Amino acid sequence: MRKPLVAGNWKMNLDRAGARDLVAGIRAGLDAAEVGERVEVAVCPPAVYLFPVAEALAGSSIRLGAQDLSPEPNGAFTGDISAAMIRDTGAYYVIIGHSERRHAIAHLEDDRTINRKVRAARAAGLTPILCVGETLSERNSGQTLDVLTVQITADLIGIPFQSPDELVVAYEPVWAIGTGQNATPQQAQEAHAHLRAGLREMLGPIADGVRILYGGSVKPENAEAIFREPDVDGGLIGGASLKADSFVAIVEAALVKTR
């Protein structure tokens, strides 16, 4: 059975004190809920807070992740952060290909860039959380599965994986991120099953162990229904990860995968 994973993407929020307070609240909530080792939990703060959050997580089972990285190992790339630098903070995960990187006009990352970032992450020993998903116009025109096939193929082509723990995929329908809308459990399952089939073609049997998370306005109220679907292995949580009580409630909802 795939161990569920709930990861919080804090995006560009909080200050150092707020980050530490949030970690303290999550730790206290998880202890009170007695989630233990049944659900894996991760938090992905802004890059400038990776070290202080790592310190705040010390002694807990919560894993640290970054929100992005440079595809380059080092050099004259002002403002960028390399995979090795991220790994040096103690991070385990790194989010790659989030729609806010793919579609925001300041970034407009294409699949070639994302593929290079996945390679850089693996070379440094980081586990990428690769985000894929369709826009509203693509869904409305019936292109969802085709878009997912193109993205997962282009983003991973030529990259060897030896273990399912070396990759996490997050299905994030662009139209549901930060909008209050979310895919129905059935829509999520259809997309996740399609992604898993694509992973099987590329990676072989290890694809059955790769966790595929759902992201897109996940809240305590809808989390359990989505997590019940067989190919949904947890969530990549945005806004609801910024409050300890709501994030812990979503982690508790993931326990449905362990019953």
DAPE-V56361 format. One record per backbone hydrogen bond with DSSP energy under -1.0 kcal/mol. NH is the residue of the N-H (numbers start at 1). CO is the residue of the C=O. Records with the same first field share a line. If there is no record, write none. Layout:
NH->CO + CO
This chain:
5->233
6->40
7->235
8->42
9->237
10->44
13->11
19->15
20->16
21->17
22->18
23->19
24->20
25->21
26->22
27->23
28->24
29->25
30->26
31->27
32->28
33->29
35->30
38->35
40->4
42->6
43->63
44->8
49->46
50->47
53->49
54->50
55->51
56->52
57->53
60->57
63->41
65->43
66->93
70->81
77->75
80->77
86->82
87->83
88->84
89->86
90->87
91->86
92->64
93->64
94->127
95->66
96->129
101->98
102->98
103->99
107->104
108->104
109->101
114->110
115->111
116->112
117->113
118->114
119->115
120->116
121->117
122->118
123->119
124->120
125->122
126->121
127->92
129->94
130->168
131->96
132->170
139->135
140->136
141->137
142->139
143->138
147->143
148->144
149->145
150->146
151->147
152->148
153->149
154->150
155->151
156->152
157->153
159->156
166->163
167->164
168->128
169->211
170->130
171->213
172->132
174->134
176->173
177->174
188->184
189->185
190->186
191->187
192->188
193->189
194->190
195->191
196->192
197->193
198->194
199->195
200->196
201->197
202->198
203->199
204->200
207->204
208->205
209->206
213->169
214->234
215->171
223->219
226->222
227->223
228->224
229->226
232->229
233->212
235->5
236->214
237->7
241->238
242->239
247->243
248->244
249->245
250->246
251->247
252->248
253->249
254->250
255->252
256->253
257->254
258->255
